[in-house]
Every structure is written in structure tokens, then in C-alpha cells.
Amino acid sequence: MIKEFRLPDLGEGLTESEILSWKVDVGDTVSLNQVIAEVETAKAVVELPSPFAGVIKELHEQPGSVVEVGKPIVSFEVADDAGGSPAEAAGLSEGLGGQPVETPKREPNLVGYGAVVEGSGRPVRRPRNFAQGQAAPVVQPAGGAAAEAAPVEAVPAETSPVETKATETKATETKPAERPRSTPPVRKLAKDLGLDLVQVPGTGPGGLITREDVLEFSGHAVEPATHVQGSASSGGPTAGERETRTPIKGVRKHTAAAMVQSAFTAPHATEFLTVDVTPSLELLAKLKDSRTFAGVKLTPLTLAAKALLIAVRRNPALNSRWDEENQEIVTFNYVNLGIAAATPRGLTVPNIKDADALPLPQLAQALTALAETARAGKTTPADLSGGTISITNIGVFGIDAGTPILNPGEAAILGLGAVRTMPWEYRGEVALRQVLTLSLSFDHRLVDGEQGSRFLADIGAILAEPGMVLTMV
């Protein structure tokens, strides 16, 4: 029999992914969980395992295609009895008293995709909570495209026509409107345009309201998709072209949305501190000769990260989050340290989980592994989620200072400038010293100027004189 595999959500709540490459071809025999493709979400490159054992019958999408979640991407030819006992293959299971009852067959699925009833091609998810006396929606397998598009109706069980009519009238009067499905950037756009999303028809998967839906409903022009101009082989412009257009997708699209959300949601404040870090660099040289750090890569970022982790203990407001929905400030008692990484796919901010619990050698190793994984494009969605505070090292590009933009959901981000040899006041005289500038941006809703200043001063004090740690812990 033929089985279709639809693009899953991958557990990230994303609406689309790009097919980067196929690891199989039509006619190939594959085993269960064999990697069949690489797809790029808005956050990471993910290897897609096969949900079936069988033969590849058809590849529905080509590399480079951006596919909406829920659309078929590959078809398999599998054995009729694959995936269960004869009874299960026949759609029967044991009911009360041992009598066989018919049950819907479920296809294999990935995390976040949900169990799929055969024939529907759509996840069966737990219904939302309903008011007392209100029936939950009845989920029915779809019989085709028209059935998939049909709305699901909520009907009370075992009522007379009169009772049904009365109940429907009451439900119409009292039932609160369910919030339309959309993403945060789309809701922000609708709010900026003064639109009520309840009135906007959604054309995305499962009725999802897209940016294009909002723009079209508001009367704004929707720009048509533009093909990339330039050489298909080199990726660069061809002779005579005056401009190159590149579709906004993948990491670049996600980064842009995140930065706009951050810049227009959190009131940023930025402070700068220039520090003589000569003692820190001398300490690094000593540590590299130490047996404890043999084979461990040590950089100024290593010490800056450790200094930040120590300073967070003394200034916990910098390691918090603004919960708008519940009107609460969430202060984290752990630190998932994000490190901004420039990769071939664009800017990503993977984080080291529970970095505050790591001794310096393990922290250095974690930083090295994080950078290598990011450069190789193997950062997972889990590595990119759950950060609590971040560092961006602009010094590697020869930049002295900047104004970092907060990673959405975080209270602070520390920027490290380039270490430069400069004339500096030292013990009452002018001497050549190793100097760098720290840039700290923070969410002024969560962090007062005093708290931000003390935090930055603590980091500077540690880097200027590492022995100051003894007075802080």
C-alpha cells in the first residue's frame, strides 16, 4: 500500500520548513527511522527520519522548496501488514469482553506532529477546555480536500430538536470567541494595522492566519514572490545585473522577526564600560600551561562568560523574563547562557544549559563545542530554545563596541569588544595595556539602571582583576 508522509511541526510550532536535501531517491529501500532528508526550520537544520520501512515511491518536493507544515513531502510503498498484528492491520482492537472493535489506524509520527488518523492526514489533538454544559468538538476523519477544509461543529449528545435549538441559541449567546490561529508577528502586524483577527480568513495550514492574509484583508499590497537573480551555479550576480534579490526565509526570516519583536517590545537601555584586561590575559597564559587545562581552548570569551555567571548571582534581575500574559516577572534560578554565533545560515544564539553549574574547564569545553556545532550547521532546536541571558562577541570582527539587541524573552545581553593595546593609566603612570569595551543592553522593564550598572561593574572588576572573585563568591 502507499503511505504519504506529511511535513511535521517538529515540535517548534513553526508553519513551514525548507527542504535542503534528500538523502534518498525514488526506488530506494529505507528502514524505519533512517534519515531521508535534511530540512531547515526557522531555527535549525533538522534531519528527518523515515516514519515507515518500505520503498520510496515519490518525492513530492524538490530541494530548495519551502513547504507548509502538513503538506505531503514523500510517498512510501509499504507492506500491507506493516506496523502491527493482523487484527491491527484490519483496523480491529480488543474491546470490552474481548470482542473486537474497529479502531482508527495511526501512522508513525514525530514529536510535535501528533497521532494521525489514517485518511485524514491531520493530527488528532486534545480539545481545549470547554465551559460546563458545552460539548467538545467531534473530530471526524476527513474524506478529502473538501472535508479537510470543513469546520468541525460542536453538537450536544442525545438531545431533542427543541433542546438542541435552545442549547445552540444559548451557546451562541454565551460562548466566548476562540482566538484565531496565528503567530506572534502576525498578531503584532494586525494590532499595528488596527485589525481584529477574528474577521480575517486564514489560508494557512489548518486555517492559520498568515502575514499575507492580514495585508490582503487590510488593503495593503502584497509583494509577489521574487526569484533569486544571479548565477545558479555560483550564487553570485551575473554580468550586467544591477541588483540581486534573495528570498527571505529560514534563519534570516526568523532572526528578522525576532529582532523586530525584541526592539519594539522591550525598552532597551545600553551601558558601556572600558576595562584594562591585562591581568585576565596574563591569567589565560598561565592557565594554558596548567595540567588542568591541557587540551582545553581558552579565550577572553571564556573568562568573560565565567565573569557574567558570577555577576548574575549577585544581580539576579539580569537573569529574568517578562511574562506579559500573566503579568509576572519570572526570575530564573539557573543560567542557560546564550552565545551569538555567526554561521553560514545566518545569526543563531544557541545556549549552554545550566552553564552556572559548570567549572571553568567544562565551561570552556562547552563553549568550544557550541561554536563547532554552530559552524557545522548542526545546532538543534533544543539548543536554540530556553536561553536566559546572552553574550555576543563582536570583538572577533575587530569592533570595539556596539548596541546589542536583546534575544527575545531575555532581560540582558553582554557585548564583548576587541582587545586592543592602548595607552592607559596604570599605577599613576601611562603604560601600554590590553583594553576592551563591554556593552550591556537590558530590558528596562525588568532591570533598573542601578542593577544594570552594578552587574556591568562586577563583570568589569573580575576581568580587570580576576582575584576580585574571592570577594564576590
C-alpha positions in Angstrom: 0.0 0.0 0.0 1.0 3.6 -0.5 1.7 5.8 2.6 2.2 9.6 2.5 4.4 11.4 4.9 3.5 15.0 5.6 5.9 17.6 6.8 5.7 17.6 10.6 5.7 20.5 13.0 9.0 19.2 14.5 7.8 20.4 17.9 8.7 24.1 17.4 5.3 25.5 16.5 6.6 26.6 13.1 4.4 26.8 10.0 6.9 25.9 7.3 10.3 24.4 6.5 12.7 24.3 3.6 13.8 21.1 2.0 17.6 21.3 1.9 18.4 17.9 0.5 17.1 14.4 0.1 19.2 11.5 1.4 17.2 9.0 -0.7 15.8 8.7 -4.2 12.8 7.1 -5.8 13.1 3.4 -5.7 15.4 3.3 -2.6 14.5 0.9 0.1 14.5 2.5 3.5 14.2 1.3 7.1 12.3 2.8 10.0 13.9 6.0 11.4 16.5 6.1 8.6 17.4 9.7 7.8 15.7 10.5 4.5 16.1 14.4 4.3 17.5 17.5 5.8 15.1 20.3 6.4 15.7 23.8 7.6 13.3 25.3 10.1 13.4 29.0 11.1 15.9 27.9 13.8 18.0 25.0 12.8 18.8 22.3 10.3 17.0 19.1 11.2 17.5 15.5 10.0 14.1 14.0 9.1 13.8 10.2 9.9 11.6 7.9 7.9 8.3 7.0 9.6 8.0 3.8 7.6 10.0 0.9 6.4 9.5 0.4 2.7 10.3 1.7 -0.8 10.4 5.4 -1.8 7.6 5.8 -4.3 7.6 9.6 -4.9 9.3 12.7 -3.7 6.7 15.5 -3.8 9.1 18.4 -3.2 12.5 19.3 -4.6 15.5 20.7 -2.6 15.0 24.4 -2.1 11.2 24.2 -1.8 9.6 25.9 1.2 6.8 23.6 2.4 4.0 24.3 4.7 3.5 22.0 7.7 1.0 19.2 6.9 1.8 19.1 3.2 2.9 15.7 1.7 6.6 15.5 1.0 7.2 11.8 0.2 5.3 8.7 -0.5 6.3 5.2 0.5 5.2 1.8 -0.7 4.9 -0.4 2.4 3.8 -4.0 3.1 0.1 -4.3 3.8 0.7 -5.9 7.2 3.4 -3.4 8.2 3.2 -1.9 11.7 1.1 -4.3 13.7 -0.7 -7.6 14.1 -3.3 -9.0 11.6 -6.1 -7.6 13.8 -4.4 -4.1 13.9 -3.8 -4.3 10.2 -7.5 -4.9 9.7 -8.3 -1.9 11.9 -9.6 -4.0 14.9 -8.6 -4.0 18.5 -9.9 -5.8 21.6 -12.8 -4.1 23.3 -14.8 -4.9 26.4 -15.3 -8.7 26.9 -12.6 -9.5 24.4 -14.8 -8.5 21.5 -13.0 -7.0 18.5 -13.9 -3.4 17.8 -13.0 -1.2 14.9 -10.4 1.5 15.7 -8.7 4.1 13.5 -5.2 3.2 12.5 -2.5 5.6 13.4 0.6 6.4 11.3 4.1 6.8 12.8 4.8 10.4 13.7 7.5 12.8 15.1 7.4 14.8 18.3 5.0 17.7 17.9 3.2 16.2 14.9 0.6 14.3 16.8 -1.0 10.9 16.1 -2.6 10.9 12.7 -5.8 9.1 11.9 -5.4 7.2 8.6 -7.2 9.0 5.8 -7.2 12.4 7.5 -3.6 13.3 7.2 -4.1 15.6 10.2 -3.1 15.4 13.8 -5.7 14.4 16.5 -5.0 16.8 19.4 -6.7 17.0 22.8 -9.5 19.5 22.6 -9.4 22.7 24.6 -11.3 23.1 27.9 -14.9 23.9 27.4 -17.4 25.6 29.7 -19.6 23.4 31.8 -22.6 22.1 29.7 -20.8 22.8 26.4 -19.9 19.8 24.2 -16.4 19.3 22.9 -15.9 19.3 19.2 -16.3 15.9 17.4 -13.2 15.1 15.4 -14.1 13.3 12.3 -11.7 11.8 9.8 -11.6 13.8 6.6 -12.6 12.2 3.4 -10.8 14.6 1.0 -9.8 18.2 0.5 -13.3 19.5 0.9 -13.8 17.6 4.1 -10.4 18.8 5.5 -11.5 22.4 4.9 -14.9 21.9 6.5 -15.2 23.4 10.0 -15.8 21.0 12.9 -19.1 21.5 14.7 -19.8 21.1 18.4 -23.1 19.2 19.0 -24.7 18.2 22.3 -25.3 14.5 22.7 -28.8 12.8 22.8 -31.0 15.9 22.8 -34.3 16.5 21.1 -34.6 19.0 18.3 -36.2 21.6 20.6 -33.4 21.1 23.2 -30.8 21.3 20.5 -32.1 24.5 19.2 -32.3 26.0 22.7 -28.8 24.8 23.5 -27.4 26.2 20.3 -29.1 29.6 20.9 -27.6 29.7 24.5 -24.2 28.7 23.2 -24.3 31.4 20.6 -25.1 34.0 23.3 -22.6 32.9 25.9 -19.7 31.1 24.1 -16.6 33.2 24.0 -14.9 33.5 20.7 -11.9 31.3 20.3 -8.7 33.2 19.5 -7.8 32.7 15.8 -4.7 30.7 15.0 -1.7 32.9 14.1 1.9 33.6 15.0 3.0 36.4 17.3 4.5 38.6 14.5 1.2 38.3 12.6 -0.8 39.3 15.7 1.5 42.3 16.1 1.0 43.3 12.5 -2.8 43.1 12.8 -2.6 45.2 16.0 -0.5 47.8 14.3 -3.0 47.9 11.4 -6.0 48.1 13.8 -7.5 44.8 12.6 -9.5 42.2 14.6 -8.0 38.8 13.6 -11.4 37.2 14.2 -12.6 38.9 10.9 -9.5 37.8 8.9 -9.9 34.5 7.0 -6.8 32.2 7.3 -5.4 30.5 4.3 -2.5 28.7 6.0 -2.4 25.1 7.2 -5.5 24.3 9.4 -6.8 27.9 8.9 -3.6 29.6 10.2 -3.7 33.3 9.5 -0.6 34.4 7.7 1.0 37.8 7.2 -0.3 37.8 3.6 -3.8 37.2 4.8 -3.6 40.3 7.1 -2.1 42.5 4.4 -4.7 41.5 1.8 -7.6 42.0 4.3 -6.3 45.4 5.2 -6.0 46.5 1.6 -2.2 46.7 1.7 -0.4 45.5 -1.4 1.2 42.0 -1.0 4.6 41.8 -2.8 4.8 38.8 -5.1 7.5 36.2 -4.6 10.7 37.1 -6.5 13.1 34.6 -7.8 16.7 34.9 -6.9 18.6 36.8 -9.5 22.1 35.7 -10.3 24.1 32.7 -11.4 22.5 29.4 -10.4 25.9 27.7 -10.2 27.9 30.3 -8.2 25.1 32.1 -6.3 26.5 35.4 -7.3 25.3 38.1 -9.8 25.6 37.6 -13.5 27.2 40.1 -15.7 25.1 43.2 -16.4 22.7 42.8 -13.4 22.3 45.9 -11.3 20.7 44.2 -8.3 20.3 40.8 -6.6 17.2 39.7 -4.9 17.3 36.9 -2.3 14.1 35.3 -0.8 13.8 36.0 3.0 13.4 32.6 4.6 15.0 30.2 7.1 17.2 31.6 9.8 17.3 35.1 8.3 13.5 35.3 8.3 13.3 34.1 11.9 16.1 36.4 13.0 14.4 39.4 11.4 11.1 38.7 13.1 12.8 38.1 16.5 14.8 41.3 16.3 11.7 43.4 15.4 9.7 41.8 18.2 12.5 42.5 20.7 13.2 46.1 19.6 9.5 47.1 19.7 8.5 45.1 22.8 11.3 45.5 25.3 12.5 49.0 26.1 16.3 48.7 25.5 18.9 50.6 27.6 22.6 50.2 26.9 25.7 51.0 29.0 29.4 50.8 28.2 32.5 50.1 30.3 36.1 50.1 29.1 38.3 47.8 31.1 42.1 47.1 31.4 42.0 43.3 31.0 45.8 42.8 31.0 45.6 40.7 34.2 42.9 38.4 32.6 45.1 37.8 29.6 48.1 37.0 31.9 45.8 34.6 33.8 44.8 32.9 30.5 48.5 32.4 29.6 49.1 30.7 33.0 46.1 28.5 32.7 47.1 27.3 29.2 50.3 25.9 30.8 48.3 24.2 33.6 47.7 20.5 33.6 44.1 21.0 34.4 43.5 22.9 31.2 45.6 20.7 28.9 43.9 20.4 25.5 41.2 23.0 26.5 40.8 26.1 24.3 40.8 29.2 26.4 39.9 32.7 25.1 38.9 36.0 26.6 35.3 34.9 25.9 35.8 32.0 28.4 36.7 34.4 31.2 34.0 36.9 30.2 31.4 34.1 30.3 32.5 33.0 33.8 32.6 36.6 35.0 29.0 37.0 33.8 27.9 33.9 35.5 29.4 35.1 38.8 27.8 38.5 38.4 24.4 37.0 37.8 24.4 35.5 41.2 24.8 39.0 42.7 22.4 40.6 40.3 19.6 38.1 39.6 17.3 40.7 37.9 19.5 40.4 34.8 18.5 36.7 34.5 14.8 37.1 34.3 11.8 37.3 31.9 8.8 39.5 31.5 5.6 37.3 31.4 3.1 39.6 29.7 0.2 37.1 29.7 0.4 36.5 33.4 1.7 39.9 34.4 4.6 38.4 36.3 8.4 38.8 36.4 10.0 35.3 36.2 13.4 35.2 37.8 15.5 32.1 36.8 17.5 30.3 39.4 19.7 28.8 36.7 21.5 30.2 33.7 21.2 28.9 30.2 23.9 31.0 28.6 23.3 32.0 25.0 26.3 32.7 22.7 25.5 34.6 19.5 27.1 32.7 16.6 27.6 33.9 13.0 27.1 30.8 10.8 26.8 30.3 7.0 23.0 30.1 7.6 22.9 33.4 9.5 22.9 34.5 13.1 21.9 31.9 15.7 22.0 32.0 19.5 22.5 28.5 20.9 22.8 28.2 24.7 24.7 26.2 27.2 22.2 24.6 29.6 22.9 25.2 33.3 26.1 27.0 32.5 26.3 28.4 36.0 26.9 24.9 37.4 30.0 24.3 35.2 33.5 24.7 36.5 35.8 26.8 34.2 37.3 23.8 32.3 33.9 22.3 31.5 32.6 25.8 30.6 35.5 26.3 28.1 34.8 22.9 26.5 31.1 23.7 26.2 31.9 27.0 24.5 34.2 25.2 22.0 31.6 22.5 21.3 28.9 25.1 20.8 30.9 27.1 18.3 31.9 24.0 16.3 28.4 22.7 16.2 27.1 26.1 15.1 29.7 26.4 12.3 28.8 22.9 11.1 25.1 23.8 10.9 24.2 21.0 13.4 22.7 23.2 16.1 19.4 21.6 17.2 16.1 23.4 18.0 16.6 22.4 21.6 20.0 24.1 21.7 18.3 27.3 20.5 15.5 27.3 23.0 15.3 28.2 26.7 18.1 30.8 26.9 18.1 33.2 29.9 20.9 35.6 29.1 23.3 36.0 26.2 26.8 37.2 25.1 27.7 38.5 21.7 31.4 38.6 20.9 31.8 41.4 18.3 35.5 41.7 19.1 36.3 38.8 16.8 35.3 41.2 13.9 37.6 44.0 15.2 34.7 46.0 16.6 35.2 48.0 19.8 31.6 48.4 20.9 28.0 48.3 19.8 24.4 48.3 21.0 23.3 44.6 21.1 19.6 43.8 20.7 18.1 41.5 23.3 17.4 37.9 22.4 13.5 37.8 22.7 12.4 36.7 26.2 15.7 37.6 27.9 16.5 40.5 30.1 20.1 41.2 29.1 22.8 40.7 26.6 26.6 41.4 27.0 28.7 42.6 24.1 32.5 42.0 24.1 34.6 44.3 22.1 38.1 43.8 20.6 41.1 43.6 22.9 43.4 46.4 21.9 46.8 47.6 23.1 46.3 51.2 24.2 48.0 53.8 26.4 46.3 53.5 29.8 46.7 54.9 33.3 48.5 52.2 35.4 49.8 52.8 38.9 50.0 56.5 38.4 51.7 56.4 35.1 50.8 55.9 31.4 51.6 52.4 30.1 50.6 50.3 27.2 47.8 47.9 28.4 45.4 45.4 26.9 41.9 47.1 26.9 38.4 46.1 25.8 35.0 47.7 26.0 31.9 45.9 27.4 28.4 46.8 26.1 25.4 45.8 28.1 21.9 46.1 26.8 19.0 45.3 29.1 15.2 45.4 29.3 14.4 48.5 31.3 11.0 46.9 32.4 13.0 44.3 34.3 16.3 45.9 35.1 16.7 49.3 36.7 19.7 51.5 35.8 21.3 50.8 39.2 21.0 47.0 38.7 22.4 47.1 35.2 25.3 49.3 36.3 26.2 47.1 39.2 26.1 44.0 37.0 28.4 45.5 34.4 30.7 46.9 37.1 31.0 43.4 38.6 32.0 41.9 35.3 34.5 44.6 34.6 36.0 44.2 38.1 36.5 40.5 37.6 38.1 41.0 34.2 40.3 43.8 35.4 41.5 41.8 38.4 40.5 38.1 38.5 41.4 37.9 42.1 38.3 40.0 42.9 36.2 36.9 42.6 37.3 36.0 46.1 35.3 38.9 47.4 32.2 38.0 45.4 31.5 34.3 46.0 
